């Protein structure tokens, strides 16, 4: 590694630490909002999204593949939250905090010239969907009986779907 690469890596670590500190504070504030009101203000969600986006961009410029991949998947998840496709839950907060901790570890490793931590289990948690709750579809009423599984022509008038 030449001097300019070493300086760029040192600068990345310093910037990433600042972003991760802000992310930690914003996740804590978002969690407190969620616990108090059941919601998180959109400006807070957007700030968390932007922090993850910035981290992804910085890591990408230095070809730090693990940080880039993990932050990219988190950014995508946070975009779904911003768009209302995924809602906050205790499981989602747990996932976000665990990811933040792993990114901090990866950042430390990068500063030491290594990338040893395995991101596969965390990537699987992000992709798995069981950690966070999807918003229910608005136009699909819950159906509790099997009669709704019959083709429309075989349903009695009282069980026809009004979708």
WOJO-V682067 format. One record per residue. N is the residue number from 1. RES is the residue in one letter. OMEGA is omega in radians with two decimals (* if undefined). BURIAL is b if it has 9 or more other C-alpha atoms within 8 Angstrom, else e. Layout:
# WOJO-V682067
n=(N	N)
res=(RES	RES)
omega=(OMEGA	OMEGA)
burial=(BURIAL	BURIAL)
This chain:
# WOJO-V682067
n=(1	2	3	4	5	6	7	8	9	10	11	12	13	14	15	16	17	18	19	20	21	22	23	24	25	26	27	28	29	30	31	32	33	34	35	36	37	38	39	40	41	42	43	44	45	46	47	48	49	50	51	52	53	54	55	56	57	58	59	60	61	62	63	64	65	66	67	68	69	70	71	72	73	74	75	76	77	78	79	80	81	82	83	84	85	86	87	88	89	90	91	92	93	94	95	96	97	98	99	100	101	102	103	104	105	106	107	108	109	110	111	112	113	114	115	116	117	118	119	120	121	122	123	124	125	126	127	128	129	130	131	132	133	134	135	136	137	138	139	140	141	142	143	144	145	146	147	148	149	150	151	152	153	154	155	156	157	158	159	160	161	162	163)
res=(X	X	X	X	X	X	X	X	X	X	X	X	X	X	X	X	X	X	X	X	X	X	X	X	X	X	X	X	X	X	X	X	X	X	X	X	X	X	X	X	X	X	X	X	X	X	X	X	X	X	X	X	X	X	X	X	X	X	X	X	X	X	X	X	X	X	X	X	X	X	X	X	X	X	X	X	X	X	X	X	X	X	X	X	X	X	X	X	X	X	X	X	X	X	X	X	X	X	X	X	X	X	X	X	X	X	X	X	X	X	X	X	X	X	X	X	X	X	X	X	X	X	X	X	X	X	X	X	X	X	X	X	X	X	X	X	X	X	X	X	X	X	X	X	X	X	X	X	X	X	X	X	X	X	X	X	X	X	X	X	X	X	X)
omega=(3.12	-3.06	-3.12	3.08	3.13	3.11	3.13	3.11	3.10	3.11	3.11	-3.10	-3.14	-3.14	3.14	3.11	3.09	3.13	-3.13	3.08	3.09	3.12	3.11	3.13	-3.12	3.07	3.10	3.12	3.12	3.13	3.10	3.08	-3.12	3.14	-3.08	-2.99	-3.06	-3.12	3.01	-3.11	-3.13	-3.14	3.10	3.11	3.13	3.13	3.10	3.10	-3.12	3.10	3.12	3.12	3.13	3.13	3.11	-3.13	3.12	-3.12	-3.14	-3.14	-3.12	3.14	3.05	-2.92	-3.10	3.12	3.13	-3.10	-3.12	-3.13	3.08	3.14	3.08	3.09	3.11	3.10	3.13	3.07	3.07	3.08	3.14	-3.09	3.12	3.14	3.09	3.12	3.11	3.07	3.08	3.12	3.11	3.10	3.10	3.12	-3.12	3.13	3.10	3.10	3.11	3.13	3.13	3.11	3.08	3.10	3.12	3.11	3.08	3.12	3.14	3.11	3.12	3.10	-3.13	3.05	-3.01	-3.04	-3.14	3.13	-3.05	3.13	3.14	3.09	3.10	3.09	3.14	-3.10	-3.00	3.09	-3.13	-3.11	-3.12	-3.11	3.05	3.06	3.09	3.09	-3.03	-3.02	-3.14	3.14	3.10	-3.14	-3.08	3.14	-3.10	-3.11	3.14	3.13	-3.14	3.06	-3.08	-3.09	-3.11	3.13	3.03	-3.10	-3.10	-3.12	3.11	3.10	3.11	-3.12	*)
burial=(e	e	e	e	e	b	e	b	b	b	e	b	b	e	e	b	b	e	b	b	e	b	b	b	e	b	b	e	e	b	b	e	b	b	e	e	e	e	b	b	e	e	e	b	b	b	b	b	b	e	b	b	b	b	b	b	b	b	b	b	e	e	e	b	e	b	b	b	b	b	b	b	b	b	b	e	b	b	b	b	b	b	e	e	b	b	b	b	e	e	e	b	b	e	b	b	b	e	b	b	e	b	b	b	b	b	b	b	b	b	b	e	e	e	e	e	e	e	b	e	e	b	b	e	b	b	e	e	e	e	b	b	b	e	e	e	e	e	e	e	e	e	e	e	e	e	e	b	e	e	e	e	e	e	b	e	e	e	e	b	e	e	e)
